[in-house]
């Protein structure tokens, strides 16, 4: 019996445009589907807010919006990540002493 492949081919629709099929890791499908949903939500927001602009401008505005959110999240998690790493190091050192 053949096993299930670690990859699968999916097709995404972003901003009304269908992308060519892409091969992804099976375990990443949910991430891709959630990304597709986020992009389409942001696209719809800009299309409804600025109906006079075209699809290319909505995609550009949406890309900027998501990039700003990502960079903001990265910078806000920096100190927390450093603190967690430090605490893990202290816990590991403590466990080695026992």
N, CA, C and O atoms as CSV, one atom per row, in Angstrom:
chain,resi,resn,atom,element,x,y,z
A,1,UNK,N,N,0.843,-1.185,0.000
A,1,UNK,CA,C,0.000,0.000,0.000
A,1,UNK,C,C,0.887,1.246,0.000
A,1,UNK,O,O,1.814,1.352,0.803
A,2,UNK,N,N,0.610,2.159,-0.874
A,2,UNK,CA,C,1.401,3.381,-0.985
A,2,UNK,C,C,1.081,4.311,0.175
A,2,UNK,O,O,-0.077,4.449,0.570
A,3,UNK,N,N,2.110,4.946,0.714
A,3,UNK,CA,C,1.928,5.873,1.824
A,3,UNK,C,C,1.443,7.223,1.333
A,3,UNK,O,O,1.487,7.522,0.140
A,4,UNK,N,N,0.986,8.022,2.259
A,4,UNK,CA,C,0.536,9.370,1.949
A,4,UNK,C,C,1.774,10.234,1.712
A,4,UNK,O,O,2.731,10.192,2.484
A,5,UNK,N,N,1.741,11.004,0.651
A,5,UNK,CA,C,2.866,11.879,0.324
A,5,UNK,C,C,3.018,12.973,1.370
A,5,UNK,O,O,2.035,13.404,1.973
A,6,UNK,N,N,4.256,13.423,1.585
A,6,UNK,CA,C,4.522,14.513,2.513
A,6,UNK,C,C,4.161,15.867,1.911
A,6,UNK,O,O,4.135,16.878,2.612
A,7,UNK,N,N,3.883,15.880,0.609
A,7,UNK,CA,C,3.535,17.125,-0.070
A,7,UNK,C,C,2.175,17.001,-0.737
A,7,UNK,O,O,1.665,15.901,-0.950
A,8,UNK,N,N,1.607,18.141,-1.058
A,8,UNK,CA,C,0.379,18.150,-1.834
A,8,UNK,C,C,0.346,19.404,-2.685
A,8,UNK,O,O,1.044,20.380,-2.410
A,9,UNK,N,N,-0.464,19.363,-3.706
A,9,UNK,CA,C,-0.607,20.484,-4.623
A,9,UNK,C,C,-1.885,21.239,-4.259
A,9,UNK,O,O,-2.960,20.648,-4.160
A,10,UNK,N,N,-1.753,22.549,-4.061
A,10,UNK,CA,C,-2.922,23.366,-3.754
A,10,UNK,C,C,-2.995,24.540,-4.721
A,10,UNK,O,O,-1.992,24.960,-5.298
A,11,UNK,N,N,-4.194,25.051,-4.880
A,11,UNK,CA,C,-4.428,26.241,-5.690
A,11,UNK,C,C,-5.068,27.279,-4.781
A,11,UNK,O,O,-6.051,26.991,-4.098
A,12,UNK,N,N,-4.522,28.464,-4.771
A,12,UNK,CA,C,-5.037,29.548,-3.940
A,12,UNK,C,C,-5.623,30.641,-4.820
A,12,UNK,O,O,-5.170,30.874,-5.941
A,13,UNK,N,N,-6.636,31.302,-4.285
A,13,UNK,CA,C,-7.246,32.439,-4.973
A,13,UNK,C,C,-7.035,33.660,-4.092
A,13,UNK,O,O,-7.556,33.738,-2.979
A,14,UNK,N,N,-6.258,34.617,-4.609
A,14,UNK,CA,C,-5.921,35.815,-3.855
A,14,UNK,C,C,-6.405,37.055,-4.590
A,14,UNK,O,O,-6.020,37.299,-5.733
A,15,UNK,N,N,-7.237,37.825,-3.940
A,15,UNK,CA,C,-7.727,39.049,-4.547
A,15,UNK,C,C,-8.419,38.808,-5.876
A,15,UNK,O,O,-8.300,39.613,-6.799
A,16,UNK,N,N,-9.131,37.720,-5.971
A,16,UNK,CA,C,-9.852,37.398,-7.200
A,16,UNK,C,C,-8.989,36.753,-8.273
A,16,UNK,O,O,-9.486,36.426,-9.351
A,17,UNK,N,N,-7.720,36.569,-7.997
A,17,UNK,CA,C,-6.805,35.963,-8.979
A,17,UNK,C,C,-6.417,34.559,-8.524
A,17,UNK,O,O,-6.057,34.342,-7.367
A,18,UNK,N,N,-6.497,33.627,-9.443
A,18,UNK,CA,C,-6.137,32.252,-9.137
A,18,UNK,C,C,-4.653,32.056,-9.425
A,18,UNK,O,O,-4.184,32.297,-10.537
A,19,UNK,N,N,-3.939,31.622,-8.421
A,19,UNK,CA,C,-2.510,31.357,-8.579
A,19,UNK,C,C,-2.303,29.989,-9.224
A,19,UNK,O,O,-3.157,29.111,-9.106
A,20,UNK,N,N,-1.190,29.810,-9.892
A,20,UNK,CA,C,-0.889,28.471,-10.412
A,20,UNK,C,C,-0.764,27.497,-9.241
A,20,UNK,O,O,-0.386,27.900,-8.142
A,21,UNK,N,N,-1.074,26.232,-9.463
A,21,UNK,CA,C,-0.930,25.248,-8.378
A,21,UNK,C,C,0.491,25.263,-7.828
A,21,UNK,O,O,1.458,25.415,-8.575
A,22,UNK,N,N,0.602,25.102,-6.519
A,22,UNK,CA,C,1.913,25.052,-5.889
A,22,UNK,C,C,1.995,23.814,-5.011
A,22,UNK,O,O,0.998,23.370,-4.441
A,23,UNK,N,N,3.189,23.272,-4.914
A,23,UNK,CA,C,3.416,22.103,-4.087
A,23,UNK,C,C,3.962,22.563,-2.749
A,23,UNK,O,O,4.963,23.276,-2.679
A,24,UNK,N,N,3.282,22.139,-1.680
A,24,UNK,CA,C,3.673,22.534,-0.334
A,24,UNK,C,C,3.766,21.296,0.550
A,24,UNK,O,O,3.299,20.219,0.181
A,25,UNK,N,N,4.370,21.464,1.713
A,25,UNK,CA,C,4.370,20.386,2.694
A,25,UNK,C,C,2.940,20.221,3.210
A,25,UNK,O,O,2.258,21.205,3.497
A,26,UNK,N,N,2.506,19.000,3.322
A,26,UNK,CA,C,1.150,18.706,3.786
A,26,UNK,C,C,0.872,19.385,5.131
A,26,UNK,O,O,-0.228,19.888,5.362
A,27,UNK,N,N,1.871,19.396,6.009
A,27,UNK,CA,C,1.695,19.976,7.338
A,27,UNK,C,C,1.524,21.495,7.293
A,27,UNK,O,O,1.075,22.085,8.276
A,28,UNK,N,N,1.871,22.141,6.177
A,28,UNK,CA,C,1.757,23.598,6.047
A,28,UNK,C,C,0.454,24.047,5.400
A,28,UNK,O,O,0.235,25.248,5.241
A,29,UNK,N,N,-0.412,23.120,5.024
A,29,UNK,CA,C,-1.626,23.509,4.303
A,29,UNK,C,C,-2.474,24.496,5.097
A,29,UNK,O,O,-2.963,25.474,4.530
A,30,UNK,N,N,-2.656,24.268,6.375
A,30,UNK,CA,C,-3.488,25.161,7.175
A,30,UNK,C,C,-2.917,26.580,7.199
A,30,UNK,O,O,-3.666,27.556,7.156
A,31,UNK,N,N,-1.600,26.689,7.266
A,31,UNK,CA,C,-0.959,28.008,7.260
A,31,UNK,C,C,-1.250,28.724,5.941
A,31,UNK,O,O,-1.583,29.909,5.936
A,32,UNK,N,N,-1.125,28.007,4.828
A,32,UNK,CA,C,-1.403,28.598,3.515
A,32,UNK,C,C,-2.873,28.997,3.398
A,32,UNK,O,O,-3.183,30.072,2.885
A,33,UNK,N,N,-3.772,28.147,3.866
A,33,UNK,CA,C,-5.212,28.458,3.792
A,33,UNK,C,C,-5.548,29.669,4.662
A,33,UNK,O,O,-6.355,30.510,4.266
A,34,UNK,N,N,-4.935,29.763,5.842
A,34,UNK,CA,C,-5.168,30.917,6.712
A,34,UNK,C,C,-4.589,32.191,6.101
A,34,UNK,O,O,-5.184,33.263,6.214
A,35,UNK,N,N,-3.436,32.074,5.459
A,35,UNK,CA,C,-2.846,33.225,4.777
A,35,UNK,C,C,-3.750,33.692,3.637
A,35,UNK,O,O,-3.959,34.890,3.448
A,36,UNK,N,N,-4.279,32.736,2.884
A,36,UNK,CA,C,-5.208,33.063,1.798
A,36,UNK,C,C,-6.418,33.827,2.352
A,36,UNK,O,O,-6.848,34.824,1.772
A,37,UNK,N,N,-6.951,33.357,3.458
A,37,UNK,CA,C,-8.118,34.001,4.071
A,37,UNK,C,C,-7.776,35.430,4.518
A,37,UNK,O,O,-8.547,36.359,4.276
A,38,UNK,N,N,-6.620,35.603,5.169
A,38,UNK,CA,C,-6.190,36.925,5.618
A,38,UNK,C,C,-6.024,37.885,4.449
A,38,UNK,O,O,-6.495,39.021,4.502
A,39,UNK,N,N,-5.366,37.437,3.411
A,39,UNK,CA,C,-5.139,38.282,2.238
A,39,UNK,C,C,-6.475,38.696,1.629
A,39,UNK,O,O,-6.666,39.867,1.300
A,40,UNK,N,N,-7.388,37.761,1.477
A,40,UNK,CA,C,-8.676,38.086,0.868
A,40,UNK,C,C,-9.525,38.997,1.749
A,40,UNK,O,O,-10.278,39.826,1.238
A,41,UNK,N,N,-9.411,38.850,3.067
A,41,UNK,CA,C,-10.118,39.765,3.973
A,41,UNK,C,C,-9.588,41.190,3.833
A,41,UNK,O,O,-10.362,42.142,3.732
A,42,UNK,N,N,-8.258,41.326,3.827
A,42,UNK,CA,C,-7.658,42.651,3.693
A,42,UNK,C,C,-7.957,43.246,2.320
A,42,UNK,O,O,-8.226,44.443,2.211
A,43,UNK,N,N,-7.915,42.425,1.275
A,43,UNK,CA,C,-8.229,42.876,-0.077
A,43,UNK,C,C,-9.659,43.421,-0.116
A,43,UNK,O,O,-9.903,44.499,-0.658
A,44,UNK,N,N,-10.596,42.675,0.458
A,44,UNK,CA,C,-12.002,43.109,0.471
A,44,UNK,C,C,-12.169,44.408,1.242
A,44,UNK,O,O,-12.940,45.278,0.838
A,45,UNK,N,N,-11.450,44.544,2.351
A,45,UNK,CA,C,-11.518,45.771,3.135
A,45,UNK,C,C,-11.119,46.968,2.270
A,45,UNK,O,O,-11.835,47.968,2.223
A,46,UNK,N,N,-9.982,46.866,1.592
A,46,UNK,CA,C,-9.512,47.982,0.771
A,46,UNK,C,C,-10.406,48.204,-0.441
A,46,UNK,O,O,-10.619,49.347,-0.843
A,47,UNK,N,N,-10.924,47.151,-1.021
A,47,UNK,CA,C,-11.826,47.300,-2.168
A,47,UNK,C,C,-13.112,48.014,-1.759
A,47,UNK,O,O,-13.644,48.819,-2.524
A,48,UNK,N,N,-13.610,47.728,-0.567
A,48,UNK,CA,C,-14.835,48.378,-0.091
A,48,UNK,C,C,-14.573,49.797,0.397
A,48,UNK,O,O,-15.428,50.671,0.255
A,49,UNK,N,N,-13.398,50.030,0.970
A,49,UNK,CA,C,-13.061,51.355,1.492
A,49,UNK,C,C,-12.699,52.340,0.381
A,49,UNK,O,O,-13.030,53.523,0.461
A,50,UNK,N,N,-12.026,51.851,-0.642
A,50,UNK,CA,C,-11.577,52.687,-1.760
A,50,UNK,C,C,-12.065,52.078,-3.082
A,50,UNK,O,O,-11.259,51.549,-3.847
A,51,UNK,N,N,-13.365,52.145,-3.357
A,51,UNK,CA,C,-13.907,51.462,-4.541
A,51,UNK,C,C,-13.397,52.007,-5.876
A,51,UNK,O,O,-13.529,51.340,-6.902
A,52,UNK,N,N,-12.824,53.195,-5.877
A,52,UNK,CA,C,-12.352,53.791,-7.126
A,52,UNK,C,C,-10.990,53.270,-7.566
A,52,UNK,O,O,-10.593,53.482,-8.712
A,53,UNK,N,N,-10.269,52.593,-6.679
A,53,UNK,CA,C,-8.943,52.081,-7.006
A,53,UNK,C,C,-9.054,50.681,-7.617
A,53,UNK,O,O,-10.076,50.013,-7.461
A,54,UNK,N,N,-8.025,50.250,-8.295
A,54,UNK,CA,C,-8.049,48.946,-8.943
A,54,UNK,C,C,-7.418,47.845,-8.106
A,54,UNK,O,O,-6.855,48.090,-7.040
A,55,UNK,N,N,-7.529,46.629,-8.618
A,55,UNK,CA,C,-7.027,45.446,-7.925
A,55,UNK,C,C,-5.543,45.553,-7.589
A,55,UNK,O,O,-5.120,45.141,-6.509
A,56,UNK,N,N,-4.762,46.096,-8.494
A,56,UNK,CA,C,-3.327,46.207,-8.247
A,56,UNK,C,C,-3.050,47.083,-7.027
A,56,UNK,O,O,-2.173,46.765,-6.223
A,57,UNK,N,N,-3.783,48.169,-6.885
A,57,UNK,CA,C,-3.589,49.059,-5.741
A,57,UNK,C,C,-4.066,48.381,-4.454
A,57,UNK,O,O,-3.430,48.536,-3.411
A,58,UNK,N,N,-5.180,47.628,-4.510
A,58,UNK,CA,C,-5.659,46.911,-3.323
A,58,UNK,C,C,-4.617,45.896,-2.868
A,58,UNK,O,O,-4.355,45.767,-1.672
A,59,UNK,N,N,-4.028,45.182,-3.805
A,59,UNK,CA,C,-3.002,44.197,-3.462
A,59,UNK,C,C,-1.776,44.871,-2.859
A,59,UNK,O,O,-1.171,44.346,-1.924
A,60,UNK,N,N,-1.410,46.036,-3.394
A,60,UNK,CA,C,-0.264,46.772,-2.870
A,60,UNK,C,C,-0.543,47.256,-1.446
A,60,UNK,O,O,0.306,47.114,-0.566
A,61,UNK,N,N,-1.705,47.817,-1.222
A,61,UNK,CA,C,-2.069,48.316,0.101
A,61,UNK,C,C,-2.161,47.167,1.108
A,61,UNK,O,O,-1.736,47.293,2.257
A,62,UNK,N,N,-2.719,46.056,0.655
A,62,UNK,CA,C,-2.849,44.877,1.512
A,62,UNK,C,C,-1.481,44.317,1.873
A,62,UNK,O,O,-1.265,43.918,3.017
A,63,UNK,N,N,-0.560,44.280,0.926
A,63,UNK,CA,C,0.788,43.781,1.189
A,63,UNK,C,C,1.483,44.670,2.224
A,63,UNK,O,O,2.141,44.162,3.132
A,64,UNK,N,N,1.342,45.978,2.092
A,64,UNK,CA,C,1.933,46.899,3.061
A,64,UNK,C,C,1.309,46.686,4.439
A,64,UNK,O,O,2.025,46.629,5.439
A,65,UNK,N,N,0.002,46.570,4.499
A,65,UNK,CA,C,-0.724,46.362,5.749
A,65,UNK,C,C,-0.202,45.116,6.468
A,65,UNK,O,O,0.112,45.176,7.657
A,66,UNK,N,N,-0.108,44.011,5.771
A,66,UNK,CA,C,0.337,42.753,6.367
A,66,UNK,C,C,1.814,42.836,6.765
A,66,UNK,O,O,2.196,42.323,7.816
A,67,UNK,N,N,2.641,43.472,5.941
A,67,UNK,CA,C,4.063,43.612,6.266
A,67,UNK,C,C,4.255,44.448,7.532
A,67,UNK,O,O,5.103,44.123,8.363
A,68,UNK,N,N,3.479,45.517,7.685
A,68,UNK,CA,C,3.568,46.352,8.884
A,68,UNK,C,C,3.148,45.550,10.111
A,68,UNK,O,O,3.790,45.634,11.158
A,69,UNK,N,N,2.075,44.773,9.989
A,69,UNK,CA,C,1.632,43.932,11.113
A,69,UNK,C,C,2.714,42.930,11.502
A,69,UNK,O,O,2.976,42.722,12.686
A,70,UNK,N,N,3.335,42.316,10.512
A,70,UNK,CA,C,4.385,41.335,10.757
A,70,UNK,C,C,5.580,41.970,11.454
A,70,UNK,O,O,6.088,41.431,12.437
A,71,UNK,N,N,6.027,43.112,10.948
A,71,UNK,CA,C,7.183,43.785,11.542
A,71,UNK,C,C,6.863,44.278,12.953
A,71,UNK,O,O,7.722,44.224,13.833
A,72,UNK,N,N,5.656,44.750,13.174
A,72,UNK,CA,C,5.257,45.185,14.522
A,72,UNK,C,C,5.269,44.003,15.479
A,72,UNK,O,O,5.735,44.124,16.611
A,73,UNK,N,N,4.760,42.869,15.033
A,73,UNK,CA,C,4.745,41.667,15.875
A,73,UNK,C,C,6.157,41.203,16.177
A,73,UNK,O,O,6.446,40.797,17.303
A,74,UNK,N,N,7.038,41.257,15.194
A,74,UNK,CA,C,8.434,40.846,15.403
A,74,UNK,C,C,9.111,41.720,16.444
A,74,UNK,O,O,9.798,41.212,17.330
A,75,UNK,N,N,8.924,43.016,16.346
A,75,UNK,CA,C,9.605,43.917,17.275
A,75,UNK,C,C,9.016,43.829,18.678
A,75,UNK,O,O,9.738,44.007,19.659
A,76,UNK,N,N,7.720,43.559,18.789
A,76,UNK,CA,C,7.115,43.468,20.118
A,76,UNK,C,C,7.447,42.142,20.793
A,76,UNK,O,O,7.378,42.047,22.018
A,77,UNK,N,N,7.802,41.125,20.028
A,77,UNK,CA,C,8.124,39.822,20.603
A,77,UNK,C,C,9.603,39.688,20.914
A,77,UNK,O,O,9.991,38.753,21.614
A,78,UNK,N,N,10.433,40.577,20.425
A,78,UNK,CA,C,11.867,40.473,20.635
A,78,UNK,C,C,12.273,40.337,22.088
A,78,UNK,O,O,12.913,39.345,22.437
A,79,UNK,N,N,11.933,41.290,22.962
A,79,UNK,CA,C,12.334,41.195,24.364
A,79,UNK,C,C,11.728,39.971,25.061
A,79,UNK,O,O,12.380,39.349,25.899
A,80,UNK,N,N,10.502,39.633,24.722
A,80,UNK,CA,C,9.856,38.472,25.323
A,80,UNK,C,C,10.600,37.202,24.949
A,80,UNK,O,O,10.840,36.348,25.803
A,81,UNK,N,N,10.962,37.071,23.692
A,81,UNK,CA,C,11.704,35.902,23.232
A,81,UNK,C,C,13.037,35.807,23.944
A,81,UNK,O,O,13.441,34.725,24.370
A,82,UNK,N,N,13.724,36.933,24.077
A,82,UNK,CA,C,15.010,36.946,24.773
A,82,UNK,C,C,14.848,36.518,26.234
A,82,UNK,O,O,15.669,35.766,26.760
A,83,UNK,N,N,13.796,36.998,26.879
A,83,UNK,CA,C,13.540,36.651,28.279
A,83,UNK,C,C,13.253,35.162,28.418
A,83,UNK,O,O,13.753,34.516,29.339
A,84,UNK,N,N,12.464,34.624,27.525
A,84,UNK,CA,C,12.137,33.200,27.562
A,84,UNK,C,C,13.397,32.362,27.370
A,84,UNK,O,O,13.602,31.376,28.079
A,85,UNK,N,N,14.237,32.748,26.418
A,85,UNK,CA,C,15.491,32.022,26.198
A,85,UNK,C,C,16.369,32.065,27.443
A,85,UNK,O,O,16.985,31.063,27.804
A,86,UNK,N,N,16.427,33.199,28.088
A,86,UNK,CA,C,17.228,33.338,29.297
A,86,UNK,C,C,16.681,32.438,30.401
A,86,UNK,O,O,17.448,31.758,31.083
A,87,UNK,N,N,15.365,32.429,30.579
A,87,UNK,CA,C,14.751,31.595,31.608
A,87,UNK,C,C,14.970,30.111,31.331
A,87,UNK,O,O,15.247,29.344,32.253
A,88,UNK,N,N,14.849,29.704,30.082
A,88,UNK,CA,C,15.097,28.310,29.717
A,88,UNK,C,C,16.537,27.941,30.037
A,88,UNK,O,O,16.798,26.858,30.561
A,89,UNK,N,N,17.467,28.824,29.731
A,89,UNK,CA,C,18.872,28.587,30.051
A,89,UNK,C,C,19.093,28.413,31.543
A,89,UNK,O,O,19.842,27.533,31.968
A,90,UNK,N,N,18.441,29.255,32.340
A,90,UNK,CA,C,18.571,29.165,33.792
A,90,UNK,C,C,17.977,27.858,34.321
A,90,UNK,O,O,18.545,27.231,35.215
A,91,UNK,N,N,16.845,27.454,33.772
A,91,UNK,CA,C,16.209,26.199,34.181
A,91,UNK,C,C,17.105,25.018,33.835
A,91,UNK,O,O,17.294,24.118,34.653
A,92,UNK,N,N,17.655,25.019,32.624
A,92,UNK,CA,C,18.536,23.935,32.200
A,92,UNK,C,C,19.775,23.875,33.076
A,92,UNK,O,O,20.213,22.791,33.463
A,93,UNK,N,N,20.343,25.036,33.392
A,93,UNK,CA,C,21.530,25.073,34.254
A,93,UNK,C,C,21.200,24.542,35.641
A,93,UNK,O,O,21.994,23.817,36.241
A,94,UNK,N,N,20.034,24.901,36.144
A,94,UNK,CA,C,19.604,24.431,37.451
A,94,UNK,C,C,19.408,22.919,37.461
A,94,UNK,O,O,19.774,22.249,38.427
A,95,UNK,N,N,18.840,22.387,36.400
A,95,UNK,CA,C,18.607,20.948,36.311
A,95,UNK,C,C,19.924,20.180,36.203
A,95,UNK,O,O,20.036,19.066,36.716
A,96,UNK,N,N,20.909,20.763,35.547
A,96,UNK,CA,C,22.221,20.105,35.415
A,96,UNK,C,C,22.940,20.038,36.759
A,96,UNK,O,O,23.723,19.120,37.003
A,97,UNK,N,N,22.676,21.002,37.622
A,97,UNK,CA,C,23.342,21.024,38.937
A,97,UNK,C,C,22.779,19.960,39.861
A,97,UNK,O,O,23.460,19.536,40.794
A,98,UNK,N,N,21.577,19.528,39.628
A,98,UNK,CA,C,20.934,18.558,40.544
A,98,UNK,C,C,21.288,17.151,40.217
A,98,UNK,O,O,20.831,16.227,40.890
